[in-house]
Amino acid sequence: MLQKSAMTEVKLAWFEFLIDPSKLEQHLEDADSIDLIVQFIYNSSPKHETNADNESVEPSIQEVNSKKKAALAILALKTAAFLNWDLELLETKLPLHMLDSLLVALLHETLDEMSNPTSHGNLDTGPLKSYQLFSVAVYHRYALRALVKAKLPTKPVRVSNVPIPGQQDPTHVSHEVQEGILNMLERGAETSIRILEQLLGAGEVRAPTYHTFTPYDHCTVSVVHDWNRCSSVADEQFKCQIHYDLGTYHFLQEQYEDAVSHFEEAKKLLQEAGASVEFCGVDKKRLDGYILSCGTICGRKTPVEKLSLLEQFHHSTKNRFQGLLDVLAEDNLVHDIPMYLRLGLELDLVSFPEKAPKGFAYRVQAHNTVRNVLEGQVWNSTYPTALIQIGKEGAQFLIEVIVKRLPRYTSVHKERLRMFIFTITMQEAVQEVLLPLFMSSTPLVALFSKQEIGTIWPIWVKEEKMETEITVPFSTSDPSDITWNLIHSYDPKVLKECVKQYNATKMKKSTDGLKREIHNLNVKWELPIPVFNTVMKLSQGQQRDLVYLLIAKSQELALAKSYDSALDLLAKACDQLSSSSGREPVRLHKLLMWMVLRIKIQRNLHYSTDIRRRGYDDLVREAKQCISSLHGREGVVPWTSVVNCCMLLLLNASEWDCLLNTSFPSHLGNVSVAQPLAATAQALYGKMTNKKVWYELWDVVCGILMVSLQHKRSISGQSMAVERHQDSGVLSRSAFLEFLSHLKEATCLSIIISLLGRILNILLEEPNQEIHTDHLAMWPSTVNLLQCTVSTEMITEMLSWLVNYATKLYPTPTEQCPMAYCASWQLTRADLAYMSTHYHQALAHYITAIFIATDYLRNDPSSDQSVMNDGVLKRMIRCCMRLNCYTQAAILCQFLETIDYSTALRCLQERNSVDAMDAYYNCLWDVTLIEFIINMHQKRGEIQRRDKAMAVIGLLELNSNNNEEIQREAAKVRKHRFLRAMAKQYL
């Protein structure tokens, strides 16, 4: 590994490829291809060398130079072919004179007689071969594109601040040379247009590839290229690119009719080309912009439905707001219209209501409010007042706006809508207008649980109950109504009456003549097997049907997470059994108590991150009793799902001794994870070393994650690899994820996150991509991969989900989750984002970890080396550099234990920085960097920035003669200032 990395770091000189051309292909995969083209073309340019006596060079030396020039030109063409002749890239990276030399060399190699571009005035493209068509097209496309680029404003070319003595920049060329090339291209512009238009009717086109060109060696006098090794160019891509380039040139010449015809053809061909466009670099958004501009200038009208939302918005505002509300409703989801335009329209309509129909301003305001809510932005505080003034009509419109596109909302959108409804109904006047209509809207009510509705709007729930109590009892003789109520109603009184009438009318015959019991009415009514068997042993009659129905309905409500209603129905079922005697009712009552316990535990796990809430002690005691009954003599044993819930409760409640001291049956899958996890957590909490326990958990989790490759014979007798889980006795991955989704104890979460992170680091085997994990000493350093293969993508996805879940449970330190865990999880999230090249997210998580570890900068950031160590800081620096925030990267270099001056100085000289450079000068405390900045601005002539940097270096606290305490305090103040600025930008 070390030898390989050392070899890749060696940079080969250009003449080494001249000696051995076979090295070029391997080198192109790792090196900068454009830099090689520059070196090849620069060293192939003619040099008029003379000897000391000013005599001409000998003919033999001229022959060698000519051969060298041809060989370097071939190498440059092979490199350009490696880049798929990407003119967009070549124009950006190569200066004009070098690109011109490269494409002239391409014409020289592909054309025999017409290789000089100035002779193309009479060129007929009909007899040309497929590869010659491509070379001619590339050159003349370049000619028009160069003329377009020369007329458009561009960023100045970056030059070196400090020129190296004795060396010349190979890309530098005099202004006269560049003007001469442009003048020549402009004189041949009409020829280029004619040839490109001829090529639109060409047949097959093939592009020379890397292997097409035959390089020179020391024995070669002339070379013959292998034109059969050219790559076929799709007709749609070839013609689309030509149409686009012709359109841009005509657009520059203000020939808009010709331009728009080419652009429209390019758009059609681009759609036909599909997603894979190897030889076409047309930007769809830019193309649409050209078409829109040409259409506007030429007076062409596009159908409204084909316009973008922004264009439809402008069209509606100019045509008396026709269709504007539909445009705003659609934009509430896609966010194409800038918010400042929508707010400007709202302000205009509020100020001048006579411009639109009555109530139109409120409707626009309602749409803007919904847009702000869905975006997570602050909505207009004056909207509730407008809603109260409009009254019931305004509330109805708001509900329609929300409900109409509710199915398209994401979970994040729905959560924001919940908070909006909760906030806006806090005003009593709004509540009177909005709440009755809100409660009558089933989709909106479904956003809240019954418990939340009772807590947020208790007065409404009380009134609703009073209305329910005075409602006439259910009574009907229609069989379909009875069946419908049996399936859909959850009211015990209605169910009891329906069961009575169902039995009374003797609806035991279905359409096919078979008996249809109540428990067969709905196939989704599923009871646990012990409960179902016991219910069926009850005496047949109304009581058995009603008890079965109540239990099945409670199961439905529990699955819908309406736990309180489910418990109410189970209580009614227990009341029905209280009047019966015998063995089976007593047994069923005990089983129902297990069901009640399971639903209580599910409710506790669902609604609370802190399991230690009211009723916690009683719940834990009941769970212990349930587990102890596994080996009791009562004969009523809880089934698997009840025991699994009890294990989760005890695991989250840190009752690890109970789990470890209980012998569970082997068929309980969760035991294989719960007991080793409890033992590991107990050892970690007690600061004990127990590698046997740690390795047992390691083996169990690896067994879940790994996939065994077993071989079996096919019909033909060949051996095939078949994937299956390594150990059928271990939890499946889906069951393991279900187990983790209910895990809420911070120590257990930290252990699993650490374990998954360790496995991922071992599999990646890349120190630069290593994920931050805790408890490294607990886990082995290798994974047994002899019989198994592990998907790193699967483990990465699982770890990302688990870390996000943990940080959602504990975003900040609490009594149950210490600061070290919260900060560590944020670092893991950051490293995962960094590994996925999501640098903005990575920076956000790194900064969050720093704020948590320093108690929101109440402590010195440099005091906690577990978070702000050099490894984390270097990754933050790389993230800033990837985001082109070079000034931020330079300031972060000061945070390192030993300041990285080379990186900091390189970043400060970068001209492509997108962060405000001088805005961060008050965050600098290293005098060397400030002096460099002053010198750099002085050389560039940036006087204002130089004066600002000089004002910073003149501060007394930055005097290098100050004692260490003053210097540390000055650095601390500036660190806090910079981190707050970073948090404001990225969080």
Secondary structure by P-SEA (a helix, b strand, c coil): caaaaaaaaccccaaaaaacccaaaaaaacccaaaaaaaaaaaaccccccccccccccaaaaaaaaaaaaaaaaaaaaaaaaacccaaaaaacccaaaaaaaaaaaaaaccccccccccccccccccccaaaaaaaaaaaaaaaaaaaaaacccccccccccccccccccccccaaaaaaaaaaaaaaaaaaaaaaaaaccccbbbbbccccbbbbcccccccccccccbbbbbaaaaaaaaaaaaaaaaaaacaaaaaaaaaaaaaaaaaaaccccccccccaaaaaaaaaaaaaaaccccccccccaaaaaaaaaaccccaaaaaaaaacccccccaaaaaaaaaaaaacccccccaaaaaaaaaaaaaaaaaccccccaaaaaaaaacaaaaaaaaaaaacccccccaaaaaaaaaaaaaaaccaaaaaccaaaaaacccccccccaaaaaaacaaaaaaaaaaaaaccccccccaaaaaaaacccccaaaaaaaaaaaaaacccccccccccccccccccccccaaaaaaaaaccccaaaaaaaaaaaaaaaaaaacaaaaaaaaaaaaaaaacccccaaaaaaaaaaaaaaaaaaaaaaacccccccccaaaaaaaaaaaaaaaccccccccccaaaaaaaaaaaaaacaaaaaaaccccccccccccaaaaaaaaaaaaaccccaaaaaaaaaaaaaaacccbbbbbccccbbbbbbcccccccccaaaaaaaaaacccaaaaaaaaaaaaaaaaaaaccccbbbbbccccccccccccccccccaaaaaaaaaaaaaaaaaacccccccccaaaaaaaaaaaaaaaaaacaaaaaaaaaaaaaaaaacccccccccccccccaaaaaaaaaaaaaacaaaaaaaaaaaccccaaaaaaaaaacccccccccccccccccaaaaaaaaaaaaaacaaaaaaaaaaaaacccccccccaaaaaaaaaaaaaaaaaaaaaccc
